[in-house]
Amino acid sequence: MNAPSPSRLASLEEQKIYQTLQTSMPEQGLFDQKTWRQSPAPFLISKELQKKLEKLGDRLHAFNKACDLLYRQSVEGKQPSWIASLLDRGKPPELIELARSKIFRGVTASVIRPDLLLTKDGFVICELDQIPGGIGLTSWLQKIYTGLGYSILGGPQGMLHGFQSIFKGNQEGDILVSEESATYRPEMLYLIEELQQYFPEIRWRLLSTNYQKKWASRVYRFFELFDIANVECAADLFVRICSGEISMTPPPKPQLEEKLWFALFWMKPLEDFWIRNLTERGWEQLKEIIPYSWILDPMPLPPHAVYPRLEVQSWKGVSNLSQQERNLVIKISGFDARAWGSRGVALGSDLSKKEWQEVLQVALDEYETHPHLLQRFHRSTLTTQPYFSRSREITEMPARVRLTPYYFVSEEKVTLGGGLATLCSADKKLLHGMTDAILTPVGIIKS
Protein backbone atom coordinates (compact mmCIF):
# COMPACT_ATOMS: atom_id res chain seq x y z
CA MET A 1 0.00 0.00 0.00
CA ASN A 2 2.85 2.37 0.76
CA ALA A 3 5.04 1.43 -2.21
CA PRO A 4 4.97 3.60 -5.34
CA SER A 5 3.06 2.09 -8.27
CA PRO A 6 5.08 0.87 -11.28
CA SER A 7 6.23 3.71 -13.51
CA ARG A 8 4.52 4.30 -16.83
CA LEU A 9 5.45 6.28 -19.88
CA ALA A 10 4.42 9.91 -19.74
CA SER A 11 1.69 10.95 -22.14
CA LEU A 12 2.42 13.60 -24.77
CA GLU A 13 0.66 16.18 -22.56
CA GLU A 14 2.74 15.15 -19.53
CA GLN A 15 5.92 15.32 -21.59
CA LYS A 16 5.03 18.91 -22.52
CA ILE A 17 4.45 19.72 -18.84
CA TYR A 18 7.82 18.22 -17.93
CA GLN A 19 9.52 20.28 -20.63
CA THR A 20 7.77 23.44 -19.41
CA LEU A 21 8.91 22.83 -15.83
CA GLN A 22 12.52 22.36 -16.93
CA THR A 23 12.77 25.28 -19.34
CA SER A 24 10.93 27.68 -17.01
CA MET A 25 13.20 27.04 -14.04
CA PRO A 26 15.10 30.23 -13.09
CA GLU A 27 18.77 30.15 -14.06
CA GLN A 28 19.89 30.15 -10.41
CA GLY A 29 17.29 27.52 -9.49
CA LEU A 30 14.97 28.02 -6.53
CA PHE A 31 16.92 26.41 -3.68
CA ASP A 32 20.63 26.14 -3.05
CA GLN A 33 21.72 22.47 -3.27
CA LYS A 34 18.21 21.21 -2.66
CA THR A 35 16.04 19.18 -5.01
CA TRP A 36 12.49 17.88 -4.97
CA ARG A 37 10.18 15.73 -7.06
CA GLN A 38 8.06 17.53 -9.65
CA SER A 39 4.49 16.61 -10.44
CA PRO A 40 2.56 16.92 -13.70
CA ALA A 41 -0.41 18.21 -11.67
CA PRO A 42 -1.15 20.41 -8.66
CA PHE A 43 -2.55 18.95 -5.45
CA LEU A 44 -6.27 19.47 -5.85
CA ILE A 45 -8.60 20.54 -3.06
CA SER A 46 -12.34 21.08 -2.99
CA LYS A 47 -13.96 24.51 -3.20
CA GLU A 48 -15.27 23.89 0.32
CA LEU A 49 -11.71 23.51 1.64
CA GLN A 50 -10.67 26.56 -0.38
CA LYS A 51 -13.30 28.64 1.45
CA LYS A 52 -12.09 27.35 4.82
CA LEU A 53 -8.52 28.29 3.95
CA GLU A 54 -9.59 31.76 2.88
CA LYS A 55 -11.27 32.32 6.26
CA LEU A 56 -8.39 30.84 8.25
CA GLY A 57 -6.07 33.79 7.65
CA ASP A 58 -8.22 36.20 9.66
CA ARG A 59 -8.36 33.71 12.56
CA LEU A 60 -4.60 33.27 12.61
CA HIS A 61 -3.94 37.00 12.41
CA ALA A 62 -6.32 37.52 15.33
CA PHE A 63 -4.47 34.79 17.21
CA ASN A 64 -1.13 36.51 16.57
CA LYS A 65 -2.55 39.83 17.79
CA ALA A 66 -3.96 38.17 20.91
CA CYS A 67 -0.61 36.51 21.65
CA ASP A 68 1.12 39.87 21.34
CA LEU A 69 -1.42 41.48 23.67
CA LEU A 70 -1.17 38.69 26.26
CA TYR A 71 2.62 39.01 26.40
CA ARG A 72 2.43 42.81 26.71
CA GLN A 73 -0.19 42.65 29.44
CA SER A 74 1.95 40.10 31.29
CA VAL A 75 4.89 42.53 31.17
CA GLU A 76 2.63 45.37 32.39
CA GLY A 77 1.21 43.32 35.27
CA LYS A 78 -2.29 43.04 33.81
CA GLN A 79 -1.83 39.31 33.27
CA PRO A 80 0.26 36.79 35.29
CA SER A 81 3.98 37.64 35.13
CA TRP A 82 4.98 34.01 34.58
CA ILE A 83 3.72 34.22 30.97
CA ALA A 84 6.30 36.78 29.87
CA SER A 85 8.95 35.11 32.03
CA LEU A 86 8.31 31.79 30.28
CA LEU A 87 8.38 33.29 26.77
CA ASP A 88 11.58 35.25 27.51
CA ARG A 89 13.60 32.21 28.63
CA GLY A 90 16.90 31.72 26.86
CA LYS A 91 16.84 35.11 25.15
CA PRO A 92 19.48 37.84 25.64
CA PRO A 93 18.32 40.86 27.69
CA GLU A 94 19.02 43.31 24.87
CA LEU A 95 16.71 41.40 22.52
CA ILE A 96 13.97 41.26 25.15
CA GLU A 97 14.30 45.02 25.63
CA LEU A 98 14.14 45.57 21.87
CA ALA A 99 11.04 43.38 21.55
CA ARG A 100 9.28 45.43 24.22
CA SER A 101 10.02 48.75 22.50
CA LYS A 102 6.97 51.00 22.12
CA ILE A 103 7.64 51.32 18.39
CA PHE A 104 6.58 47.68 17.98
CA ARG A 105 3.47 47.98 20.14
CA GLY A 106 0.70 45.93 18.56
CA VAL A 107 2.88 45.02 15.54
CA THR A 108 2.82 41.39 14.37
CA ALA A 109 4.07 39.47 11.33
CA SER A 110 2.93 40.51 7.86
CA VAL A 111 3.37 36.99 6.45
CA ILE A 112 1.73 34.02 8.16
CA ARG A 113 2.16 30.43 7.03
CA PRO A 114 0.47 27.63 8.94
CA ASP A 115 1.58 24.04 8.36
CA LEU A 116 -1.64 22.08 7.94
CA LEU A 117 -2.11 18.31 8.04
CA LEU A 118 -5.17 16.94 6.27
CA THR A 119 -6.89 14.36 8.46
CA LYS A 120 -10.16 12.40 8.21
CA ASP A 121 -11.78 15.06 10.41
CA GLY A 122 -10.52 18.11 8.52
CA PHE A 123 -7.17 19.84 8.93
CA VAL A 124 -4.90 20.34 11.93
CA ILE A 125 -2.27 23.04 12.31
CA CYS A 126 1.04 21.65 13.54
CA GLU A 127 3.11 24.83 13.13
CA LEU A 128 2.63 28.57 12.66
CA ASP A 129 5.62 29.95 10.77
CA GLN A 130 6.14 33.71 10.64
CA ILE A 131 9.41 33.61 8.66
CA PRO A 132 8.49 31.00 6.07
CA GLY A 133 10.48 29.66 3.19
CA GLY A 134 8.76 28.77 -0.06
CA ILE A 135 7.42 32.21 -1.01
CA GLY A 136 9.41 32.41 -4.25
CA LEU A 137 8.90 28.73 -5.05
CA THR A 138 5.13 28.96 -4.59
CA SER A 139 5.03 32.09 -6.74
CA TRP A 140 6.88 30.24 -9.53
CA LEU A 141 4.62 27.20 -9.26
CA GLN A 142 1.53 29.43 -9.40
CA LYS A 143 2.71 31.03 -12.60
CA ILE A 144 3.68 27.76 -14.30
CA TYR A 145 0.63 25.64 -13.41
CA THR A 146 -1.85 28.43 -14.13
CA GLY A 147 -0.22 28.67 -17.54
CA LEU A 148 -0.80 24.94 -17.94
CA GLY A 149 -4.54 25.52 -17.56
CA TYR A 150 -5.09 24.58 -13.91
CA SER A 151 -7.15 26.59 -11.43
CA ILE A 152 -4.54 27.42 -8.80
CA LEU A 153 -5.12 28.79 -5.29
CA GLY A 154 -4.27 32.49 -5.45
CA GLY A 155 -4.23 32.59 -9.25
CA PRO A 156 -1.11 33.24 -11.35
CA GLN A 157 0.24 36.16 -9.28
CA GLY A 158 -1.38 35.85 -5.85
CA MET A 159 1.94 35.47 -4.04
CA LEU A 160 3.44 38.47 -5.84
CA HIS A 161 0.47 40.70 -5.09
CA GLY A 162 0.39 39.49 -1.48
CA PHE A 163 4.08 40.14 -0.89
CA GLN A 164 3.92 43.52 -2.61
CA SER A 165 0.99 44.51 -0.39
CA ILE A 166 3.14 44.45 2.75
CA PHE A 167 5.34 47.14 1.13
CA LYS A 168 2.34 49.32 0.27
CA GLY A 169 3.16 53.03 0.44
CA ASN A 170 6.93 52.44 0.25
CA GLN A 171 9.16 53.36 -2.69
CA GLU A 172 11.83 50.83 -1.73
CA GLY A 173 11.82 47.26 -0.51
CA ASP A 174 14.75 45.26 0.87
CA ILE A 175 14.77 41.51 1.58
CA LEU A 176 17.52 40.65 4.05
CA VAL A 177 18.63 36.99 3.93
CA SER A 178 21.07 35.52 6.47
CA GLU A 179 23.75 32.93 5.77
CA GLU A 180 21.77 30.40 7.79
CA SER A 181 18.88 30.94 5.40
CA ALA A 182 21.09 30.86 2.29
CA THR A 183 19.29 27.76 1.00
CA TYR A 184 16.35 30.05 0.22
CA ARG A 185 18.35 32.84 -1.41
CA PRO A 186 17.71 31.64 -5.02
CA GLU A 187 13.92 31.63 -4.56
CA MET A 188 14.05 35.10 -2.99
CA LEU A 189 16.16 36.30 -5.93
CA TYR A 190 13.48 34.95 -8.28
CA LEU A 191 10.84 36.74 -6.19
CA ILE A 192 12.77 40.02 -6.43
CA GLU A 193 13.07 39.68 -10.22
CA GLU A 194 9.33 39.06 -10.57
CA LEU A 195 8.45 41.91 -8.20
CA GLN A 196 10.67 44.27 -10.19
CA GLN A 197 8.87 43.29 -13.37
CA TYR A 198 5.31 43.61 -12.05
CA PHE A 199 5.83 46.44 -9.53
CA PRO A 200 8.58 48.64 -11.00
CA GLU A 201 7.39 51.63 -8.96
CA ILE A 202 9.18 50.06 -6.00
CA ARG A 203 12.97 49.60 -5.99
CA TRP A 204 13.55 46.00 -4.85
CA ARG A 205 16.83 44.59 -3.50
CA LEU A 206 18.04 41.27 -2.08
CA LEU A 207 20.66 41.90 0.60
CA SER A 208 23.13 39.85 2.64
CA THR A 209 23.59 40.37 6.35
CA ASN A 210 26.95 42.12 5.91
CA TYR A 211 25.17 45.05 4.27
CA GLN A 212 26.10 48.36 5.92
CA LYS A 213 24.86 51.13 3.60
CA LYS A 214 21.55 52.97 3.11
CA TRP A 215 18.47 50.90 3.90
CA ALA A 216 15.16 50.94 2.08
CA SER A 217 12.18 52.41 3.91
CA ARG A 218 10.78 48.88 4.43
CA VAL A 219 12.80 45.71 5.16
CA TYR A 220 11.63 42.10 5.10
CA ARG A 221 13.54 40.04 7.69
CA PHE A 222 14.44 36.59 6.45
CA PHE A 223 16.60 35.55 9.36
CA GLU A 224 15.91 33.96 12.73
CA LEU A 225 16.46 36.03 15.86
CA PHE A 226 18.43 33.24 17.58
CA ASP A 227 21.01 33.71 14.80
CA ILE A 228 21.35 37.43 15.44
CA ALA A 229 25.03 37.17 16.49
CA ASN A 230 25.82 36.15 12.90
CA VAL A 231 23.86 39.02 11.36
CA GLU A 232 26.53 41.70 11.10
CA CYS A 233 24.15 44.51 10.16
CA ALA A 234 21.61 43.77 12.91
CA ALA A 235 22.79 46.46 15.34
CA ASP A 236 22.66 49.22 12.71
CA LEU A 237 19.35 47.94 11.37
CA PHE A 238 17.66 47.89 14.77
CA VAL A 239 18.95 51.37 15.69
CA ARG A 240 17.40 52.77 12.52
CA ILE A 241 14.14 50.92 13.12
CA CYS A 242 13.87 52.22 16.69
CA SER A 243 14.52 55.76 15.45
CA GLY A 244 11.58 55.44 13.06
CA GLU A 245 13.83 55.85 10.02
CA ILE A 246 12.74 52.49 8.54
CA SER A 247 10.25 49.72 9.30
CA MET A 248 10.74 45.96 9.32
CA THR A 249 8.56 42.89 9.13
CA PRO A 250 8.32 40.57 10.92
CA PRO A 251 9.10 42.70 14.00
CA PRO A 252 11.97 41.53 16.24
CA LYS A 253 9.66 39.83 18.73
CA PRO A 254 11.11 36.39 19.51
CA GLN A 255 8.31 35.72 21.98
CA LEU A 256 5.82 35.58 19.10
CA GLU A 257 7.87 32.92 17.30
CA GLU A 258 7.53 30.36 20.10
CA LYS A 259 5.54 27.14 19.76
CA LEU A 260 4.56 27.53 23.43
CA TRP A 261 1.57 29.59 22.34
CA PHE A 262 -0.31 26.42 21.42
CA ALA A 263 0.00 25.22 25.02
CA LEU A 264 -0.99 28.64 26.39
CA PHE A 265 -4.02 28.60 24.11
CA TRP A 266 -5.35 25.47 25.82
CA MET A 267 -4.83 26.63 29.43
CA LYS A 268 -8.09 26.86 31.35
CA PRO A 269 -7.04 29.95 33.42
CA LEU A 270 -6.49 31.89 30.16
CA GLU A 271 -9.75 30.82 28.53
CA ASP A 272 -11.57 34.12 29.23
CA PHE A 273 -8.71 36.10 27.71
CA TRP A 274 -8.77 34.08 24.48
CA ILE A 275 -12.55 34.31 24.15
CA ARG A 276 -12.48 38.09 24.69
CA ASN A 277 -9.82 38.63 22.05
CA LEU A 278 -10.71 35.96 19.51
CA THR A 279 -14.51 36.00 20.00
CA GLU A 280 -16.15 32.82 21.25
CA ARG A 281 -16.72 31.61 17.69
CA GLY A 282 -13.11 32.26 16.71
CA TRP A 283 -11.86 30.52 19.84
CA GLU A 284 -14.06 27.49 19.15
CA GLN A 285 -12.86 27.30 15.54
CA LEU A 286 -9.20 27.42 16.56
CA LYS A 287 -9.82 24.69 19.15
CA GLU A 288 -10.82 22.45 16.26
CA ILE A 289 -7.45 22.81 14.53
CA ILE A 290 -4.82 23.53 17.23
CA PRO A 291 -3.55 20.25 18.73
CA TYR A 292 -3.83 19.95 22.50
CA SER A 293 -0.44 20.84 23.98
CA TRP A 294 1.33 20.87 27.35
CA ILE A 295 4.38 22.85 28.54
CA LEU A 296 7.14 20.51 29.72
CA ASP A 297 7.66 22.23 33.06
CA PRO A 298 9.62 20.09 35.57
CA MET A 299 7.87 21.72 38.55
CA PRO A 300 6.04 18.89 40.44
CA LEU A 301 2.26 18.97 40.60
CA PRO A 302 0.43 18.85 43.93
CA PRO A 303 -0.35 15.23 44.87
CA HIS A 304 -4.06 15.70 44.12
CA ALA A 305 -3.54 17.14 40.60
CA VAL A 306 -3.07 15.55 37.17
CA TYR A 307 -2.09 16.86 33.73
CA PRO A 308 -5.35 17.44 31.83
CA ARG A 309 -6.20 14.83 29.19
CA LEU A 310 -3.07 12.83 30.05
CA GLU A 311 -4.59 11.95 33.43
CA VAL A 312 -1.18 11.31 35.02
CA GLN A 313 0.19 13.03 38.11
CA SER A 314 3.81 13.46 36.99
CA TRP A 315 6.08 13.43 33.96
CA LYS A 316 7.31 10.07 35.21
CA GLY A 317 3.84 8.82 34.44
CA VAL A 318 4.21 10.18 30.90
CA SER A 319 7.63 8.53 30.55
CA ASN A 320 6.06 5.18 31.44
CA LEU A 321 3.30 5.33 28.85
CA SER A 322 3.26 2.38 26.48
CA GLN A 323 4.32 2.90 22.88
CA GLN A 324 0.69 2.65 21.80
CA GLU A 325 -0.24 5.39 24.28
CA ARG A 326 2.57 7.66 23.10
CA ASN A 327 0.75 9.26 20.18
CA LEU A 328 2.58 12.37 21.32
CA VAL A 329 5.29 14.60 19.94
CA ILE A 330 7.93 16.61 21.83
CA LYS A 331 9.04 19.88 20.23
CA ILE A 332 11.56 22.51 21.23
CA SER A 333 9.58 25.73 21.39
CA GLY A 334 11.87 28.13 19.52
CA PHE A 335 14.90 30.46 19.62
CA ASP A 336 17.21 27.59 18.74
CA ALA A 337 18.57 26.08 15.53
CA ARG A 338 16.80 22.84 16.45
CA ALA A 339 13.44 24.57 16.02
CA TRP A 340 13.89 24.47 12.22
CA GLY A 341 12.65 21.74 9.86
CA SER A 342 11.64 19.05 12.36
CA ARG A 343 15.15 18.90 13.84
CA GLY A 344 13.88 19.44 17.39
CA VAL A 345 10.93 17.06 17.08
CA ALA A 346 10.59 13.56 18.59
CA LEU A 347 7.59 11.32 17.97
CA GLY A 348 6.82 9.12 20.97
CA SER A 349 5.30 6.21 19.04
CA ASP A 350 8.50 5.88 16.98
CA LEU A 351 10.80 5.61 20.00
CA SER A 352 11.68 2.79 22.35
CA LYS A 353 10.73 3.33 25.98
CA LYS A 354 14.35 4.12 26.86
CA GLU A 355 14.65 6.63 23.99
CA TRP A 356 11.33 8.24 24.92
CA GLN A 357 12.41 8.64 28.54
CA GLU A 358 15.73 10.17 27.49
CA VAL A 359 14.13 12.69 25.11
CA LEU A 360 11.56 13.65 27.73
CA GLN A 361 14.22 14.13 30.38
CA VAL A 362 16.35 16.33 28.10
CA ALA A 363 13.30 18.51 27.40
CA LEU A 364 12.59 18.88 31.12
CA ASP A 365 16.26 19.62 31.88
CA GLU A 366 16.28 22.43 29.29
CA TYR A 367 13.18 24.15 30.65
CA GLU A 368 15.04 27.14 32.10
CA THR A 369 16.78 28.01 28.83
CA HIS A 370 14.92 26.22 26.03
CA PRO A 371 11.35 25.28 26.95
CA HIS A 372 9.74 22.37 25.11
CA LEU A 373 6.14 21.40 24.62
CA LEU A 374 4.34 18.09 24.42
CA GLN A 375 1.64 17.87 21.78
CA ARG A 376 -0.95 15.43 20.49
CA PHE A 377 0.27 13.91 17.24
CA HIS A 378 -2.09 13.93 14.26
CA ARG A 379 -1.32 11.90 11.18
CA SER A 380 -2.19 13.11 7.71
CA THR A 381 -4.50 10.88 5.69
CA LEU A 382 -3.20 8.93 2.72
CA THR A 383 -3.50 10.24 -0.82
CA THR A 384 -1.69 9.65 -4.11
CA GLN A 385 0.18 12.10 -6.31
CA PRO A 386 2.01 11.52 -9.62
CA TYR A 387 5.60 12.65 -10.11
CA PHE A 388 8.25 12.56 -12.80
CA SER A 389 10.94 9.95 -12.20
CA ARG A 390 14.55 10.56 -13.25
CA SER A 391 13.83 8.69 -16.46
CA ARG A 392 10.93 11.10 -17.10
CA GLU A 393 8.35 8.41 -16.49
CA ILE A 394 5.29 8.90 -14.30
CA THR A 395 5.08 7.26 -10.88
CA GLU A 396 2.04 7.40 -8.59
CA MET A 397 3.25 7.85 -5.00
CA PRO A 398 1.12 6.99 -1.97
CA ALA A 399 1.73 10.05 0.18
CA ARG A 400 0.83 12.13 3.17
CA VAL A 401 0.37 15.82 2.52
CA ARG A 402 1.24 19.00 4.35
CA LEU A 403 -0.53 22.11 3.07
CA THR A 404 1.08 25.49 3.63
CA PRO A 405 -1.15 28.43 2.67
CA TYR A 406 0.51 31.86 2.67
CA TYR A 407 -1.33 34.82 4.17
CA PHE A 408 -0.27 38.44 3.77
CA VAL A 409 -1.33 41.16 6.22
CA SER A 410 -1.49 44.75 5.00
CA GLU A 411 -3.19 47.48 7.04
CA GLU A 412 -4.95 44.74 9.05
CA LYS A 413 -6.42 43.20 5.88
CA VAL A 414 -5.50 39.54 5.41
CA THR A 415 -5.29 37.97 1.95
CA LEU A 416 -4.53 34.40 0.91
CA GLY A 417 -1.75 34.58 -1.67
CA GLY A 418 -1.42 30.91 -2.55
CA GLY A 419 -0.54 27.52 -1.20
CA LEU A 420 2.16 24.87 -1.44
CA ALA A 421 1.57 21.13 -1.05
CA THR A 422 4.43 18.99 0.28
CA LEU A 423 3.72 15.31 -0.32
CA CYS A 424 5.96 12.84 1.48
CA SER A 425 6.17 9.07 1.20
CA ALA A 426 3.34 7.35 3.11
CA ASP A 427 5.76 5.85 5.63
CA LYS A 428 6.96 9.31 6.76
CA LYS A 429 5.56 10.59 10.06
CA LEU A 430 7.09 14.09 10.08
CA LEU A 431 6.30 15.94 6.87
CA HIS A 432 8.73 18.52 5.48
CA GLY A 433 10.50 19.41 2.25
CA MET A 434 12.82 16.41 2.01
CA THR A 435 14.57 15.46 -1.25
CA ASP A 436 12.13 12.67 -2.07
CA ALA A 437 9.06 14.83 -1.40
CA ILE A 438 6.81 16.15 -4.14
CA LEU A 439 6.38 19.94 -4.09
CA THR A 440 3.48 21.25 -6.12
CA PRO A 441 1.00 24.13 -5.89
CA VAL A 442 -2.46 23.81 -4.38
CA GLY A 443 -5.10 23.68 -7.09
CA ILE A 444 -8.90 23.87 -7.00
CA ILE A 445 -11.14 21.11 -8.33
CA LYS A 446 -13.23 22.59 -11.15
CA SER A 447 -16.96 22.09 -10.76
N, C-alpha and C positions, 0 to 999 in steps of 0.2 A: 504493500500500500504506500510505503514511503519512498520507494525507488522510482526514479524517473522512468517514463515510458520510453520504449525504443525510439530512436531518432528516425525522422522521415525527411524526405527531400522537401525543401522549401518550394512553395508554389511560385509562379512567376510574380504574383503580387507581393509575396513575402520577400522575394529576392530584390525587388525594387525598394521595399522598405529597408532592407539591410543596407543596400547601396546608399540610400538617402542618409541613414544614420552615420555611415562611415564618412561620406563626403561632406556632411554638414558639421562634423566635429570641429570645434575651434582648433586652430593650429597648436596652441599650447595645451590642448586637452582641457579637462574640467577638474581633475584632481591630480596632485603630484604623486606619482608612483602608486596609484591606486586604480584598480580595474573593477568592473562589475559585469554582470550578464545583461545583455540587451534583449528586449522583447519586441516581437512584431506588433504588439497591441498594448494599449494602456490597461491598467487594472480598473475594471468597470464596477461602478457602484450604482445603486438605485437612486431615483430622484428623491425618494423619501429620505435616504441617508444624506444626500446632498443638502436638503433643507435643514437637517439636524446639524450638519457641519457649519452651515452658514449662520445658524443661531448660536453655535458654541462659542464663537469668538467674543461676543458680548459678555457671556458668562465668565470666560477666563479673564477678560480684562477687568471685570468687576471683582473677581477673586484677587487679582494682582493689586488692585487699588485697596481692597480690604486688608490684605496682608501688610501693605505699606502703612496703612492707618493703625493697625494693631501694634506694629513695632513702634511707631512714633508715640502712640499713647502709652505704651509700656515704658518708654524712655521718660515720658513726661509725668509718670506716676498715675495716669488715669486707668491703666490696666496693670496687672501683676508684673513686677519688675523682672521676675524670672524668665519671662518671654524674651525680652531683649538680651538678657544675660546669656540665655541658651543660644540665640541666633548669632551672638557676637563671639562665641568661643572659637579660639584658634586664629583669630584675625588680629593684625597689628593695630595698635591704638590709633595711629595716624589715619588708617583707612576707615576705622569706625567713626572717627571725628569727621572725616570727609563725607561719609555716607549720611551723617546727621546734619549736614550743612543746610541752612534755610533755603539755599538756591535750588535744592532738589526736593523741597517739600511737595509732596503729592505727585512727584514725577515717577512714572514706571516705564517699563520697556515699550518700545514702539513696534517691535516684532515679537510675536508670540507663536511658538510652535509646540503643540502638544504631540506626544507620541501615543498613538491610539492603537489598541489591540482589538480586533474584531472578534467577538465571542458569540456564542449562541443566543445570548441575552441582549446583544447590542454591542456597544464599544466601551472600553475601559481605558482610562488615561494612566499610563505608567510613568510618565515624565512630563515636565513642563519646562521646555528649553527657551531661554530668553536671549541666547547668543547662538542661534542654530546655524549649522552648515546646511548646504543643499539649496540655498537661494538661487545661485547662478545655474546649477544643474537643473532645478525644477523649471526655471525660466526657459532654458534651452529645450527641455523636453516638451513643454507647453507649445512652443513655436513649431517644433518638428511634427508632433503628432496631430496638432490642429491642421497643419498643412497636408497631412495624410488623410484628412477627412473625418477624424474622430471628434466627438464632442468632449472637450477637456475641461475639467474643473478650473475656473478662472479665465478660460478662453486663451487666445494666443499670446496675450501680453499682460495677463493679470498680475504676475509677479513684478513685472517692470513698473506698472502703474502703482502697485501697492508700495514698492520700495521708494519710488519717486515721491509718493504722498507724504512720507515722513520727513522729506526735505522741503516741503511746501513753504514758499515765502523766502527761501534762501537762494542766493545766486551761485553758491559754491557748495560742493559736497565732497567730503573726504571719507574714504573707507580705510581704517587703520587695521592692518593684519599683523599679528605677532608671529615670531618664528615658530612658536608651538602650534600655531594654527596654519602653518605654511602649506599643509596638505590642501587647504581650501583656496589658496591664492589663485590658481588658474581659473576656478569658477567665478571668483570675485572679479578677476580681470575681464572675463567674458561679460559679466554683469555691467561693469563700467563701460565697456565698448558699446553694449546695447543701449544703456542709458544715455550715452553721449549722442547716439544716433537718433533716439526718439525724443530726448529732452535736451536739446542743445542749448537751451536758455540757461542751463545750470552747468557750471564747470566742474566736471567729475575727475577725481584722482584716486588712485590706489597707492597707499603709503605703507612703508615699513616702519617698525617701531624705533628706528634710529633717526627718524625725521626730526629736524630741529628748526625749521624755518617758519614761514607764515602759514597759519592754519586757515582752513575754510571756516565759514560762519557756522557750519553744522558738520559734526563728525560722527561716523558710525563706528562704534567700538566692536572690533572682532578679535578680542583677546579676553582671557579669563583674568579675574582680579587676583587669584592666587598666584598668577605668574607675573605680577606687577614688577617684581625685582628685575625681571629680564626685559622690561619695556622701558628702554632708555629715555624716551620722550615723555613718560608718564608725569613726572613732576611738573614740567613746563605746561603740559596739556591741562592738568588739573588746576594749576594756578590761573590759567587763562579762563577756564570754565567758571571757577569761583568768582572771578572778577566780572563775569557777565560778558566777556569779550566774545566767547563762542559757546555753543551748546553741544551736548553729546548724548547719544542714545546707544545702548541702554545706559542709564545713569550708574555711577559707581556705587551701587548699593549691594554689597555681597550678601546681605541678609535676605534679599529677595530672590537670590539664586540658590537657596537651600531647599533640599527635598523635605526637610522637617515640616514644612507647611502642611503637607498632607496629613501628618499626625496631629498637628495643631487643629486642623479642620475638624477632626473627629472627636476632639475633647469635649466632654459634656459641660464643663464649667464655662467654655467659650461659646456655647451654642447660641445664646442670646445675641452675642456680638455678631456672629456670622449671619444670623437671620436678619438683624437690623441693617446690615450693610450689603447683603446679597439679595434681600427679600426672601420671604419664606419659600416662594416658588423656585427662585434661583438656587437657594440652599438645597432644597429637595432634589433638584435636577443634578446638581454637582454630587450629591450623595450617591446617585445612581452610577456615576462614572469614576469617582475617586476611590481607589482601593483602601480598605480599612488599614490603618497604619498605627504603629506604636513607636515611641521614642525609646531607644535602648539606654535607659538611665539605670546605672548600677545601684542607686539608692534603694534599700530594702523597703518593701511594702509593710504596713502594719499586719499583724498576724491574722486579722479578720478580713483583709482585703484580697482581691484577685485582679489580674489584668483582664479588662473587659474583652469578651469574645474568645479569649484564650482559656479563661477559667482556670488559671494556675496562679499560685500565690507568689512564685519567684521565677527568676530567669533560669534557675536550676530545673524547674519544672518544664520550661521550654526546651532546655538542652536535652531533656530525657524523652521528648516526644518521639514516637516511632517515625520511621521514614515516610509512611503513609500519611501521618498526621502533619508532616512538615511541608505542607503546600504553602510555604512561606519563603520570602526572599529578604536578605539583609543587604542594605545599601548604605554606603557612606553618603552623608547628606550633601556635602559640597565643599568648596574652598580647598580643593586637593586634586592633584592630577588623576587620582583614582576615580574621581567622580565623572570622568569622561568615558563614553563608549562602552559601558558595561564592565569596565575594569574593576570597579569597586562593588561588584554585585555577586552574591552567592545564593544559589537556589538550594533550599534545604532538602528537597526531595532527590536531588542529584548527589548529595554528600553522604558519606558513611556517618555513623553516629559520632565517631571520634572527630572527623573533619568538621561536622556541624558544631560540636562543642567548642572546638578550637576557634572557628570563625566567630562564633557568638561571644566567646571570651575576649577576643581581640577587639571586637566592637565595643564591648562594655569597658575595657581598659582604656580605650581612646576617647571616652565620653568627654573628658575635660577639654580636649583640644580638637577632636574631630568626631562630633556626634554622628551616630548611625541611626537608621530606623529599620524597623521590622515591618514587613508589608505582606498582605495577602497576595499570593501569586495567581494571576489569571492567564490562562493559555489561549492563544489565538486559535480560531477554528481552522480546519483544513480547507484549502482551495487548490486550484491548479492554475498554472500560468505558463505559456510557451516562452521559450527563449532560443536564441541562435547559439548553436554549438560552435566550437572552433572550426569545424569543417563546414560551417554555414548551413547545417541542417537544423531542423526544428525538433526540440525536445520539450515535452510536457512535464513540468516539474510539480509534484505534490509539494505544497508550500504553506507556510504560515505567514500572514501579512501584518506589517506595521504600517499604519497610515499616518502621515505627518502633514496635516494642513498648515498653511502659513497665513497668519493674520497680521495685518498692518494697522497700527493705531495712529491716526492723525487728527488732532484737535478733538479728541475723545470719540471720534467716529472709527468703528472697527470694520475693516473689509477683509474678505477671504480672497487672497491672491491666487491660490492654487494649492495643489497637493502632490506629494510624492508617496509612492507605494514601494516599500522594501519587502520583497518576498524571499524568505529564507527556506532552506530545505526543511521538510516536515519534522525531521528529528531534532531540529534546533529548538532550545527552550528560550534563550535570550536573543531577541531579534535586533540586529543592527546591520550596518552597511558592510558586511564582510565580502570578500572577493567572489565567493560563489553565490552571492545574492543577486536577485534580479531587481534592478531599479527602473521604474517606469512611472509615467504620470498617472494621476487619478482621472479616469474618464467617466462619463455619464452614460448610462444605458438609454438609448433612444427609444421613445415610446412608439 
